[in-house]
């Protein structure tokens, strides 16, 4: 029967309440109408499930399936939707972590490049005959060693 037909039949049976099995038939119509509504709601939830993408979508579906009081496989559907919500959340957090990691690497790379430029400037400032010995030679050698360390670290990034 289509929407409303069970309700109409129930009303007709209730109008002759007490006559033979009219009350039983009215109750049967009520149960069939409830089943029809449950099936319609279930199918609508399955359609929404096919389009679900966000944590909110999946969480909402899990709650709605749970509210269907064990109709068909609604408890299993609710569990699946809860798991999907958790998985989407995990993926979001993983992407966020990767983005933070990428930004940290880029920041470290900028720091190293800037330090490398500073060390190259120290080498340039300490060139000439005086750079072969003494304090200038030490500064130049230290700057060259640091540049090598920076280059190695940059290769790892």
N, C-alpha and C positions, 0 to 999 in steps of 0.2 A: 504494500500500500504506500501511497505517496504521503507527503507531509500533510498533516491535518486529518487524513482519512481515519487513522486509528482513534484520534481524539473525537471525531464526529461519531464513529461507531460506538465508542465508549459512552458518549452522551445518550445515544439512542437506547443502549442497554440499560443505562442508569434510569432512563425514563420509565422503563418497565421493571424496575427493581423489585425483587421478590418473586417475579414470574419465572418459573422453571430455573434455568441456570443463567439468567441475565446478569446477576452479580458476578458470577465467575467469568462470564464472557467480557464484562466491562473491565474486570481486573486484568484479564488476558490482553485486551486492547491497550490498556495503560502500560503494561510491561513491554508490549511490542513497540509502542510509541517511544518508550524510553530507550529500547534497544536501537531503534532507528536513529534517534538523536545521538546516542553514543557512537554508532558507526559513522555518522556524518562528522562528528567532532574528531574521531580517530583519523578519518581520511584527511581532514583538514590539517591535523597535526603532522601527518606523514608528508603532506605537500609542503608545509613549512619546514619540516626537517630536511627535505631535499634542497631547500634554498638557504639553510642556516650557514652562517659564516663566522659570526662574532661570538665572543664569550657570552654576551648577553642573549643572543639568539639561542644558543645551546642551553644555557641555564634556564631560560624561560620555558623552552620545550620540555626540559627535564621536569620542571615543576608542574606543567600542564599534564604531562603523561602520568605523573604520580597522582594527580587529582582524579584520574579516571577510575580509581578503585578497582584495579585488577581486570579491567576490560581487556580482553585478548592478551596481547603481550606488552601491555603498557608499562609494566614494571621493568621489563627488559629494555624497552625503548627509553624509559627514564634513565636507567643505568648507562646506556650507550650515550645518551645526550650529555649526562654528567661527565662521562669520560672524555667526550669530545670537547666540552668546555674546558676541562683541565688541560687537554692537549693543546688547544688553541692558546690558552694562557701560557703554557710552557714555551710554545713557539714565539709568542710575543716577548716573553722575558729573555729568551735566548737571543732574539734579534736585537733587543735593547742592550744586552750584555756585549754582543759583537760590535754594535755601534760604539759603545763606550770604549771598548778595547781598541777599535780602529782610531778613534779620536785621540786616545792616549798615545798610540804609536805615532800618529801624525804630529802631536805636540812634542813628543820626544825627538822626532826627526828634525823638527824646526829648531829645538834647543841645540841639538848636536851641530846642525848646519851653522847656526849663529856662533857657537863656540869655536867651530872650525875656522870661521872667518876671523874671529878674534886672534886665534893662534897664528894664522897666516899673517895677520897684521904685525904680531910680535916678531915673527921671523923677518918680515920686511924691515921693521924698525932696527933690527940687530944685524943688518948686513954690513959688508965692508971689511976692511983689514982688521978692525978691532973685534970683529965677530969670530976670529979664529981662536982667540984666547980670552980668558977672563970671564967677567960677568955676562957680557953679551953672548959669548959662546954657550954658557950654561943656559941662558934664557932661550936661545935659539934651539939648542938640543932638546930642552924640555918641551918646547912648543911642537917640534917635529915628532917627538914621542907621543904627545897627546893627540896630534892629528892622526897618527897611525891607529891609536886606540879608538878614536872617533870613527875612522873609516871602517874598522872592524865591527864596531857596534852598528854602524849604518848598514853594513852588509847583512847583519842578522835581522834587521827590521824588515 
